[in-house]
Amino acid sequence: NVEDLVISAIESMLTRKIAESMFTDSLTNFSFVIIRINENSQIVGKQISYVVNNYEVAVPYVITSGRTIKPSDDYVIEGNDKLVIVGPSASINKLIRELLTE
């Protein structure tokens, strides 16, 4: 219906503010996304393990200060980091929705 289309369009526009790229494999329903972390984000100062455990996703890479690293579980997330996230689409969407409500 029209309301669902409008809501979907709004979510898509908002998502683009923090999610720089997104790919979803329709066969596995797994997504790949790069999310920019705002300086005032609720996850700044938290460890990568917090994201992995609370959202059931993998964070194989972090782009920080212009370089790409493979973070350890105890890597502390900083403002302006870009997290490369892979996982079930529903989990990634949950993370994006929570970051959008900050």
C-alpha positions in Angstrom: 0.0 0.0 0.0 1.0 3.7 -0.3 1.9 4.1 3.4 4.3 1.1 3.3 6.0 2.6 0.2 6.4 6.0 1.9 7.8 4.5 5.1 10.2 2.4 3.0 11.4 5.5 1.1 11.9 7.5 4.3 13.9 4.6 5.9 16.0 4.3 2.7 16.8 8.1 2.8 17.7 8.0 6.5 19.8 4.9 6.1 22.0 6.6 3.5 23.1 9.1 6.1 25.1 6.5 8.0 25.3 3.5 5.6 27.6 4.2 2.8 27.1 1.1 0.8 25.0 -2.0 1.2 24.8 -5.3 -0.6 22.3 -8.1 0.3 22.6 -11.6 -1.1 19.0 -12.6 -1.7 19.8 -16.3 -1.5 21.4 -16.2 2.0 19.7 -12.9 3.2 23.1 -11.8 4.4 24.1 -8.1 4.0 27.4 -6.3 3.7 27.4 -2.6 4.8 29.8 0.1 5.7 28.5 2.2 8.6 30.0 5.6 9.6 29.9 6.1 13.3 29.0 9.7 14.4 31.2 11.3 17.1 28.2 11.4 19.5 27.1 7.8 18.8 26.0 5.6 21.6 28.6 3.0 20.5 31.6 5.3 20.6 33.9 4.1 23.4 32.5 0.5 23.2 34.4 -2.5 22.0 33.8 -4.3 18.7 32.6 -7.3 20.8 29.7 -5.1 21.9 28.4 -4.8 18.3 29.2 -8.4 17.5 27.4 -9.8 20.6 24.4 -7.4 20.7 23.6 -7.4 17.0 24.8 -10.9 15.9 27.0 -9.6 13.1 30.6 -9.7 12.2 32.9 -6.7 11.9 35.9 -8.0 9.9 37.3 -4.5 9.2 37.3 -1.0 10.5 38.3 2.1 8.5 39.9 4.5 10.9 42.1 7.6 10.2 42.2 6.7 6.5 43.5 3.1 7.0 41.8 -0.2 7.1 42.5 -2.6 10.0 41.2 -6.0 11.2 40.0 -5.1 14.6 40.4 -7.4 17.6 37.3 -7.9 19.8 38.6 -5.3 22.3 39.1 -2.6 19.7 37.4 0.5 21.0 35.1 2.2 18.5 35.8 5.9 17.8 33.8 8.7 16.3 34.1 8.8 12.5 35.2 5.2 12.3 33.6 3.2 9.5 32.6 -0.3 10.4 32.5 -3.0 7.8 29.6 -5.2 8.9 28.5 -8.5 7.6 25.5 -10.5 8.9 21.8 -11.3 8.6 19.9 -8.4 7.1 17.5 -8.2 10.0 20.4 -7.8 12.4 22.1 -5.1 10.3 18.8 -3.2 9.9 18.3 -3.3 13.7 21.7 -1.8 14.2 21.0 0.9 11.6 17.6 1.8 13.1 19.2 2.2 16.6 22.0 4.4 15.3 19.4 6.5 13.4 17.5 7.2 16.7 20.5 8.8 18.4 
